[in-house]
Amino acid sequence: MSAHGPMPRSAWIFPALAVLLFVVASALGLTFAPSAGGLAFAAVLLAIIFGTVFAAVHHAEMIAERIGEPYGTLLLTLAVTSIEVALIATIMLGDKPVPTLARDTVFAVVMIVCNGLVGICIFIGGLRYREQDVQVSGANVYLSVLFVMATITLIMPNHTLTTPGPVYSAAQLGFVSVVTLLLYGVFLYTQTIRHRDYFISGKAGAGDDGAPLSNGMLALSIGLLLVSLLAVVLLAKKFSLVVDVVTAMIGAPPAFAGVLVALLILLPESVAAVGAARKNDLQKSINLALGSSVATIGLTVPAVAVAAYALDKQLVLGLDAQETVLLVLTFIISMLTFGTGRTNILFGLVHMVVFAVFVFLVFVP
């Protein structure tokens, strides 16, 4: 969205409706049940949450236009990730604990972003422009951090000896959380200060010929962004009830809840990434896509680990063998895709096929 036009009404109406819905639902004790009234409440809840998430992303984009790249995409990524952390922690640590939700959601985010979103952006850009360029140095930074984070959080728990099964001991989980945060912190320093030019294409800012965002509108967007994020966090508990009941009603596998949360969180960011690819700014698409994966692991795993430790809840992180194969395959094709700095429709199709395999295996494992 552009920061130069008037603010759309939905950008402030949905955050206001979300806060109002939380107040009314809390005061009246409204909840979700598989009945006509419950389904109506669920429909209203989902519509307001989706609208509020899009409003949050809109305000993040308005602020991003003012602060420039790569800070803009970083702000958008952090805004989306904060919503994700709230939803995961609320559902996983709710009345019916779901110890695998963090793992399923993080894995789903990586697969959706690195295969589905990346594939669609590259494919659309290839159809429209034949080939598109990305910064190899920036892609390598993203991939190196992502590969290490994904390996130590999603694969290594299956191969440690202190505790059996796909879980870390408390000491191991604490160490991995600290290392993950350290990696993410140095990555942010690299992205925004040390090697900022790695993440900016020659097209960055092209076509931005409108007036800059005024200080008043900037302050309003910052305030509404904070309200939108808070509103989603407040409604996360109600959303978790809908996820639980819907998953049980359709007989979906446990991993479906993680995919559903990931899709909700990534939808507005995906719209922004696809829009950038259509404007021949694939670098921004890749910044959004790979940045989401890195932020998801770098922030979500430590946050959920702290919550699980404080509440004495078990946190299952290790993937099964099938999911591990898909993750390693994603690593390999990502290196091949971004290794030359030029992409075409075949690279996009390959990523989309891997994503289709992931979705199919969720329901037919």
Backbone torsions as a table, in degrees:
resi	resn	phi	psi	omega
1	MET	NA	153.7	179.2
2	SER	-93.3	143.6	177.5
3	ALA	-85.9	0.9	-170.8
4	HIS	-92.7	-22.1	-179.4
5	GLY	-89.8	177.6	177.6
6	PRO	-66.7	150.6	-179.3
7	MET	-68.2	127.2	178.0
8	PRO	-65.1	148.7	-177.7
9	ARG	-60.9	-34.5	-178.6
10	SER	-61.5	-23.6	-177.0
11	ALA	-68.5	-22.6	176.0
12	TRP	-116.7	-22.1	-179.7
13	ILE	-68.3	-46.7	-177.4
14	PHE	-64.2	-43.9	175.0
15	PRO	-59.0	-39.0	178.5
16	ALA	-65.6	-42.3	178.5
17	LEU	-64.2	-36.4	-179.7
18	ALA	-64.8	-46.1	177.9
19	VAL	-62.9	-42.6	179.4
20	LEU	-63.0	-42.7	179.5
21	LEU	-62.2	-40.9	179.1
22	PHE	-63.4	-43.2	-179.5
23	VAL	-63.5	-46.4	-178.3
24	VAL	-66.4	-45.3	-178.9
25	ALA	-63.6	-38.1	179.3
26	SER	-70.0	-40.2	-178.4
27	ALA	-69.5	-38.4	-177.2
28	LEU	-95.1	-5.1	-179.4
29	GLY	69.3	31.1	-179.8
30	LEU	-69.0	141.8	178.9
31	THR	-147.7	-179.5	-177.8
32	PHE	-105.0	133.7	175.9
33	ALA	-143.2	150.9	-179.7
34	PRO	-70.9	67.8	177.8
35	SER	-138.2	175.8	-179.4
36	ALA	-60.8	-46.1	178.7
37	GLY	-65.1	-40.1	179.5
38	GLY	-64.6	-40.5	178.8
39	LEU	-66.0	-37.5	177.5
40	ALA	-64.5	-43.4	178.0
41	PHE	-61.9	-41.2	179.8
42	ALA	-63.3	-41.1	-179.8
43	ALA	-62.9	-44.9	178.8
44	VAL	-64.1	-42.9	-179.2
45	LEU	-60.2	-48.8	-178.1
46	LEU	-64.5	-40.7	179.3
47	ALA	-62.1	-43.1	-178.5
48	ILE	-70.3	-39.7	178.7
49	ILE	-64.3	-45.9	178.5
50	PHE	-60.1	-45.7	179.9
51	GLY	-62.5	-38.1	-179.7
52	THR	-70.2	-38.6	176.5
53	VAL	-62.3	-44.6	177.6
54	PHE	-63.6	-37.0	177.9
55	ALA	-64.1	-41.6	178.5
56	ALA	-60.7	-43.5	-179.4
57	VAL	-67.2	-38.3	178.0
58	HIS	-59.5	-46.7	-179.4
59	HIS	-67.3	-35.9	176.2
60	ALA	-63.2	-37.9	178.9
61	GLU	-69.1	-38.0	178.0
62	MET	-62.7	-44.1	178.0
63	ILE	-66.3	-37.3	-178.2
64	ALA	-62.2	-38.1	178.6
65	GLU	-62.4	-31.0	-179.3
66	ARG	-76.4	-39.2	-173.3
67	ILE	-91.2	-14.1	175.3
68	GLY	83.3	175.6	-179.9
69	GLU	-92.9	151.1	-0.2
70	PRO	-87.6	8.7	-178.5
71	TYR	-62.7	-32.2	-178.6
72	GLY	-62.6	-52.1	179.2
73	THR	-66.7	-31.2	177.5
74	LEU	-65.2	-43.8	178.4
75	LEU	-61.5	-43.9	179.5
76	LEU	-61.4	-43.4	179.7
77	THR	-63.1	-44.0	-178.9
78	LEU	-67.3	-35.6	178.1
79	ALA	-63.5	-45.7	179.8
80	VAL	-66.6	-40.4	-178.1
81	THR	-66.0	-35.9	178.5
82	SER	-63.5	-37.5	175.9
83	ILE	-65.0	-42.3	-179.1
84	GLU	-61.2	-45.7	179.9
85	VAL	-58.7	-42.7	-179.3
86	ALA	-63.2	-44.4	-178.9
87	LEU	-65.6	-45.6	-178.3
88	ILE	-62.7	-49.3	-177.7
89	ALA	-61.8	-39.9	-178.2
90	THR	-66.6	-45.4	-178.2
91	ILE	-71.4	-45.1	-175.2
92	MET	-66.6	-33.3	-175.6
93	LEU	-106.5	20.7	-178.3
94	GLY	-79.8	-161.0	-177.7
95	ASP	-62.6	-34.8	176.4
96	LYS	-112.6	91.5	-174.6
97	PRO	-57.1	138.7	177.3
98	VAL	-123.9	85.9	-172.6
99	PRO	-65.0	-18.3	-178.7
100	THR	-95.4	-1.5	-173.4
101	LEU	-63.4	-42.3	-179.7
102	ALA	-60.7	-45.3	178.6
103	ARG	-61.4	-48.3	-177.7
104	ASP	-62.7	-39.5	-178.5
105	THR	-71.5	-44.0	179.3
106	VAL	-62.1	-44.6	178.6
107	PHE	-63.8	-41.8	179.0
108	ALA	-63.4	-40.4	178.2
109	VAL	-61.0	-45.3	-179.6
110	VAL	-61.9	-43.4	-178.5
111	MET	-70.7	-42.8	179.9
112	ILE	-64.4	-44.1	-175.9
113	VAL	-74.8	-53.6	-172.3
114	CYS	-75.0	-19.5	178.0
115	ASN	-114.6	-56.5	-177.5
116	GLY	-66.3	-57.5	-175.7
117	LEU	-69.3	-47.1	178.1
118	VAL	-59.8	-43.1	-179.2
119	GLY	-62.7	-45.2	-179.8
120	ILE	-64.3	-44.1	-179.5
121	CYS	-62.2	-45.9	-179.2
122	ILE	-66.8	-40.3	-178.5
123	PHE	-65.7	-46.8	179.5
124	ILE	-63.5	-44.4	178.3
125	GLY	-63.7	-37.2	178.6
126	GLY	-67.5	-39.2	177.4
127	LEU	-63.2	-36.9	-173.6
128	ARG	-87.4	-34.7	-173.4
129	TYR	-125.3	8.9	-178.6
130	ARG	68.3	-62.5	177.3
131	GLU	-133.7	150.5	175.8
132	GLN	-133.9	153.9	-177.0
133	ASP	-104.2	146.7	170.0
134	VAL	-134.3	157.1	177.1
135	GLN	-76.7	113.7	-179.6
136	VAL	-62.3	-40.3	-179.0
137	SER	-62.0	-42.2	178.7
138	GLY	-68.1	-42.1	178.3
139	ALA	-61.7	-38.8	179.6
140	ASN	-64.9	-37.1	176.8
141	VAL	-63.2	-48.3	178.0
142	TYR	-56.5	-51.0	-172.8
143	LEU	-67.4	-39.3	-179.3
144	SER	-63.5	-43.6	178.5
145	VAL	-68.0	-42.9	-178.6
146	LEU	-63.4	-43.9	-177.9
147	PHE	-62.3	-44.0	-179.4
148	VAL	-66.4	-46.9	-179.7
149	MET	-60.3	-46.9	-178.1
150	ALA	-64.2	-37.9	-178.2
151	THR	-67.7	-46.4	-175.7
152	ILE	-76.1	-20.5	-179.5
153	THR	-99.3	-30.5	-173.2
154	LEU	-111.7	-19.0	-178.0
155	ILE	-111.1	-46.2	-176.4
156	MET	-58.8	-33.0	179.6
157	PRO	-56.9	-22.1	178.7
158	ASN	-80.3	-8.7	-171.0
159	HIS	-127.6	22.4	175.2
160	THR	-99.6	159.8	-173.4
161	LEU	-107.7	-18.6	-176.6
162	THR	-63.2	-41.4	178.0
163	THR	-126.8	144.0	178.0
164	PRO	-78.8	157.9	173.5
165	GLY	80.4	-172.5	-174.0
166	PRO	-84.5	44.1	-178.8
167	VAL	-131.4	152.2	173.5
168	TYR	-93.9	152.1	168.7
169	SER	-72.0	169.4	-178.7
170	ALA	-59.7	-42.8	-180.0
171	ALA	-65.6	-42.7	179.7
172	GLN	-64.6	-42.6	-179.4
173	LEU	-64.7	-39.1	177.4
174	GLY	-64.2	-43.7	179.5
175	PHE	-63.0	-46.3	-179.5
176	VAL	-63.3	-39.0	179.2
177	SER	-62.8	-43.8	179.6
178	VAL	-64.7	-44.7	-179.7
179	VAL	-63.8	-40.5	179.5
180	THR	-63.3	-44.6	177.4
181	LEU	-63.5	-39.3	178.1
182	LEU	-61.7	-46.1	178.3
183	LEU	-59.5	-45.3	-178.2
184	TYR	-66.5	-38.6	178.2
185	GLY	-62.7	-44.4	178.5
186	VAL	-67.9	-35.7	176.1
187	PHE	-60.5	-45.1	179.0
188	LEU	-61.7	-40.4	177.9
189	TYR	-62.5	-41.5	178.0
190	THR	-64.7	-42.4	-175.7
191	GLN	-70.8	-38.6	-170.8
192	THR	-101.5	-19.4	-174.6
193	ILE	-128.8	-63.8	-168.9
194	ARG	-65.3	-47.5	-177.3
195	HIS	-132.8	52.3	-176.9
196	ARG	-58.7	-32.7	-176.8
197	ASP	-67.3	-16.8	177.7
198	TYR	-64.3	-23.7	-169.3
199	PHE	-113.4	14.5	-178.8
200	ILE	-122.7	127.4	177.0
201	SER	-91.6	166.9	178.1
202	GLY	-65.6	-15.7	-178.3
203	LYS	-91.1	-5.5	-177.1
204	ALA	-59.2	124.7	179.3
205	GLY	86.4	-2.9	-179.4
206	ALA	-66.0	137.7	178.1
207	GLY	81.7	3.1	-180.0
208	ASP	-89.7	80.7	-172.5
209	ASP	-110.1	14.1	-179.8
210	GLY	-91.3	178.1	178.4
211	ALA	-72.3	146.1	179.7
212	PRO	-67.7	158.1	179.3
213	LEU	-64.0	129.3	-178.8
214	SER	-71.6	161.7	-179.7
215	ASN	-62.8	-37.2	178.7
216	GLY	-65.1	-45.1	177.9
217	MET	-66.7	-34.7	177.4
218	LEU	-62.4	-46.1	179.3
219	ALA	-63.4	-40.3	178.9
220	LEU	-64.1	-42.5	179.7
221	SER	-65.1	-39.3	178.0
222	ILE	-62.6	-45.3	179.4
223	GLY	-63.0	-44.9	-179.1
224	LEU	-69.9	-31.0	175.0
225	LEU	-62.9	-45.1	179.2
226	LEU	-64.8	-40.5	177.8
227	VAL	-64.0	-41.8	-179.3
228	SER	-63.2	-45.0	179.2
229	LEU	-63.4	-43.4	178.9
230	LEU	-63.0	-40.1	-178.8
231	ALA	-64.0	-41.9	178.6
232	VAL	-64.9	-40.7	178.1
233	VAL	-61.4	-42.8	-178.9
234	LEU	-64.8	-35.0	-178.4
235	LEU	-88.2	-1.6	-176.8
236	ALA	-59.6	-38.4	-179.4
237	LYS	-63.5	-44.2	178.1
238	LYS	-63.2	-40.5	178.9
239	PHE	-63.5	-35.6	-179.7
240	SER	-63.7	-34.8	177.7
241	LEU	-65.6	-40.3	177.7
242	VAL	-63.0	-44.3	179.2
243	VAL	-59.6	-45.4	-178.8
244	ASP	-60.3	-48.7	-175.4
245	VAL	-69.5	-43.2	-179.7
246	VAL	-62.9	-42.6	179.0
247	THR	-60.3	-41.8	178.9
248	ALA	-69.8	-38.9	-177.0
249	MET	-65.0	-41.6	-177.5
250	ILE	-91.7	-0.2	178.8
251	GLY	66.0	31.7	-178.0
252	ALA	-75.3	153.3	176.6
253	PRO	-67.3	161.2	-178.1
254	PRO	-56.5	-33.4	-177.9
255	ALA	-65.7	-17.4	-178.7
256	PHE	-61.7	-36.1	-179.8
257	ALA	-62.2	-41.3	178.0
258	GLY	-63.9	-40.8	178.7
259	VAL	-64.8	-41.1	-179.2
260	LEU	-63.3	-44.9	178.3
261	VAL	-63.1	-42.9	-179.6
262	ALA	-62.5	-42.5	-180.0
263	LEU	-64.6	-41.0	178.8
264	LEU	-60.8	-44.8	-176.0
265	ILE	-70.6	-39.3	-171.8
266	LEU	-86.2	-12.3	-174.5
267	LEU	-56.8	-53.9	-178.4
268	PRO	-65.9	-37.4	178.1
269	GLU	-65.2	-35.1	178.2
270	SER	-65.6	-38.9	177.6
271	VAL	-60.4	-42.3	178.9
272	ALA	-64.9	-40.6	-178.7
273	ALA	-67.1	-44.4	179.2
274	VAL	-64.8	-39.0	177.9
275	GLY	-61.5	-39.1	178.3
276	ALA	-66.8	-39.3	178.1
277	ALA	-63.5	-38.3	178.4
278	ARG	-66.3	-24.9	178.2
279	LYS	-92.7	13.0	178.7
280	ASN	65.4	30.8	174.5
281	ASP	-117.5	67.4	-177.7
282	LEU	-63.9	-27.7	-179.8
283	GLN	-59.8	-41.8	178.0
284	LYS	-65.1	-39.0	177.0
285	SER	-59.3	-44.4	-179.0
286	ILE	-68.5	-38.8	176.1
287	ASN	-58.1	-43.7	179.4
288	LEU	-67.6	-44.9	-174.9
289	ALA	-68.9	-59.5	-177.8
290	LEU	-68.3	-32.0	176.0
291	GLY	-62.7	-35.1	177.7
292	SER	-64.2	-43.3	-180.0
293	SER	-63.0	-46.7	-179.0
294	VAL	-64.1	-44.2	-179.5
295	ALA	-66.4	-37.1	-179.7
296	THR	-59.7	-47.7	-179.7
297	ILE	-74.6	-43.7	-175.2
298	GLY	-65.4	-28.2	-178.5
299	LEU	-109.6	-38.9	-174.9
300	THR	-68.9	-48.6	-176.7
301	VAL	-60.5	-49.7	177.5
302	PRO	-61.8	-39.8	-178.9
303	ALA	-64.5	-46.2	179.5
304	VAL	-68.4	-34.0	178.1
305	ALA	-63.0	-42.7	177.9
306	VAL	-62.9	-44.2	179.6
307	ALA	-63.5	-42.8	-179.9
308	ALA	-64.5	-41.1	179.9
309	TYR	-67.2	-43.0	-178.2
310	ALA	-64.5	-35.7	-177.7
311	LEU	-99.4	7.2	178.6
312	ASP	56.3	48.9	178.0
313	LYS	-109.4	148.3	177.7
314	GLN	-79.7	141.3	179.8
315	LEU	-123.6	110.3	179.1
316	VAL	-93.2	122.7	-176.1
317	LEU	-116.7	-29.9	-172.9
318	GLY	-68.7	134.9	176.5
319	LEU	-80.2	159.0	173.3
320	ASP	-81.6	177.0	-173.3
321	ALA	-62.3	-40.2	-178.8
322	GLN	-63.4	-45.4	180.0
323	GLU	-67.3	-35.1	177.8
324	THR	-62.5	-40.7	178.2
325	VAL	-61.3	-43.8	179.2
326	LEU	-64.2	-38.3	179.9
327	LEU	-66.0	-45.4	179.1
328	VAL	-64.4	-40.0	176.6
329	LEU	-60.1	-40.7	177.2
330	THR	-61.5	-41.3	177.3
331	PHE	-58.2	-47.2	-174.9
332	ILE	-65.3	-49.3	-176.7
333	ILE	-70.5	-27.0	176.5
334	SER	-66.2	-41.8	177.0
335	MET	-62.0	-40.3	179.8
336	LEU	-69.8	-38.2	-177.7
337	THR	-64.7	-46.6	-174.4
338	PHE	-95.8	-0.3	-175.0
339	GLY	-67.4	-28.7	-178.1
340	THR	-97.1	-15.8	-177.8
341	GLY	83.0	0.0	178.2
342	ARG	-130.4	137.9	-176.9
343	THR	-123.7	160.3	175.7
344	ASN	-147.1	-178.8	-172.7
345	ILE	-63.8	-28.6	-178.6
346	LEU	-66.5	-42.4	176.1
347	PHE	-58.4	-43.5	179.1
348	GLY	-62.1	-41.6	-179.6
349	LEU	-65.7	-39.1	178.8
350	VAL	-59.6	-46.3	179.0
351	HIS	-63.5	-40.4	179.8
352	MET	-66.6	-33.5	176.8
353	VAL	-65.7	-43.4	177.9
354	VAL	-62.4	-39.5	177.4
355	PHE	-64.3	-40.9	178.2
356	ALA	-62.4	-38.2	176.7
357	VAL	-62.5	-43.2	178.7
358	PHE	-58.9	-49.2	-178.8
359	VAL	-63.0	-44.1	-179.7
360	PHE	-60.5	-42.1	-177.2
361	LEU	-74.2	-18.0	173.6
362	VAL	-63.5	-40.1	-177.4
363	PHE	-94.5	-25.8	178.8
364	VAL	-127.1	71.4	-175.1
365	PRO	-68.9	NA	NA
